Amino acid sequence: MSEDNLGGQRSSRGQRSEATNLIRGGLTRSGFDETAEAIYPTSGYVYSSAAEAEAAFAGERDRFIYSRYGNPTVAMFEERLRLVESAESCFATASGMAAVYAALASFLSAGDRLVSSRALFGSCSVIVNEILPRFGIESVLVDGTDLDEWAEALSVPTNAVFLESPSNPGLQIVDIPAVSKMARTAGALVMVDNVFASPVLQRPLELGADVVIYSATKHIDGQGRVLGGAVLSSQQFRDDHLMPFVRHTGPSLSPFNAWTLLKGMETLRLRVDAASASALAIASELQNHTKLTSTAYPGHPSHPQHELAMSQMEKGGTVLAITIDGDKTDTFTFLDSLQLFDISNNLGDSKSLATHPATTTHRRLGTEGRAKVGIGESMVRLSIGLEDRDELLADVLQALGSI
Ligand SMILES: *Cc1c(COP(=O)(O)O)cnc(C)c1O
């Protein structure tokens, strides 16, 4: 393991293409010249002398010290994602929520102000609305699709902006360049949860954001195997905020999970492109279906923010949200009639999955909280996978027919 590859700290920008970086980025071979990345299941590292240990702890020697701070397999994953994202630094975490919490909690202090879009993943919403306020952080919510609300909220000094685009599960789009510009004027750092778009469909750092957060559990693994997450940022954010926090709070990714995610990265582009093409085809077929009141998909012209979505995303992504023309019972009938889709709360998987957000992922928001972000009892989130597209469509159609 070369010394310049510790925890994604290499600051040079990737000069290779995305396709090559997804396969080879960060690859550092051991003395055994293995083809595939090695898994290093070690908690600690040994020193050739007491003086070397002292130098390592004093920060004079750049090397692995303890796997809470860094591990060779984890470092390969961090470097691969860093190169794909063209970020200065990447820190991998044990889950997406660990990444969201570490990014926000490492940066904000009591008395600080956070402005977020309201349409957030359920657990993100709990961090923003319940956990951070307990530590004296002021949390302000806006309708992420309304630039006037952003402008008003950011008309006073603010420390951080947090947003999801597209949002989970309603697929609302936030104008990342416009909000980033306003945030800069307000003195705020912009943090984007980029889970729905994935690293290959949207690059928030190029759109003006400062920090990008992933649940690697979703498209990066994409095969339902492991939890993981990542925070991508400037070297300065990493050195001044993130590392001092994570070193002592320990949200570290395991070497085995990092290895699984490295393998996931190799097929990320192929999987996301294929699933996005199927999602678009299925969304198109479902337009104006008599059993549906809406089919939301950012990649389809019927989405109210289609143009904005396409100005910042390469494609519409792998997820669509349909609303059944009926009540909760009808919606459950639809879900229970699916034969190919699994009922599950994950997304971005090679297996197509159907979720009822109101009773699962977004249950904690309560009826009123869900109403504010447009999650009704008849909404179903469909995460499109890699099965045969016609069979997926036929499954949705037969399940709709059973209502
Ligand atoms: C799933 C998800 C998370 C949380 O990720 P975990 O890996 O499950 O902790 C955060 N944000 C969004 C948008 C998600 O979909």
The ligand as a Tripos MOL2 file, in Angstrom:
@<TRIPOS>MOLECULE
LIG
   15    15     1     0     0
SMALL
NO_CHARGES

@<TRIPOS>ATOM
      1 C1        -31.6040    5.2990    1.9560 C.3       1 LIG1
      2 C2        -31.3520    6.7480    1.9920 C.ar      1 LIG1
      3 C3        -30.5450    7.2930    3.0040 C.ar      1 LIG1
      4 C4        -29.9900    6.4580    4.1360 C.3       1 LIG1
      5 O1        -29.0600    5.5120    3.7400 O.3       1 LIG1
      6 P1        -28.7350    4.1680    4.5820 P.3       1 LIG1
      7 O2        -27.6000    3.5820    3.8560 O.co2     1 LIG1
      8 O3        -29.9850    3.3520    4.5880 O.co2     1 LIG1
      9 O4        -28.3790    4.6110    5.9740 O.co2     1 LIG1
     10 C5        -30.3250    8.6570    2.9820 C.ar      1 LIG1
     11 N1        -30.8690    9.4370    2.0180 N.ar      1 LIG1
     12 C6        -31.6460    8.9380    1.0390 C.ar      1 LIG1
     13 C7        -32.2070    9.8530    0.0150 C.3       1 LIG1
     14 C8        -31.9130    7.5870    0.9850 C.ar      1 LIG1
     15 O5        -32.6920    7.0900    0.0220 O.3       1 LIG1
@<TRIPOS>BOND
     1     1     2 1
     2     2     3 ar
     3     2    14 ar
     4     3     4 1
     5     3    10 ar
     6     4     5 1
     7     5     6 1
     8     6     7 2
     9     6     8 1
    10     6     9 1
    11    10    11 ar
    12    11    12 ar
    13    12    13 1
    14    12    14 ar
    15    14    15 1
@<TRIPOS>SUBSTRUCTURE
     1 LIG1         1 GROUP 0 **** ****
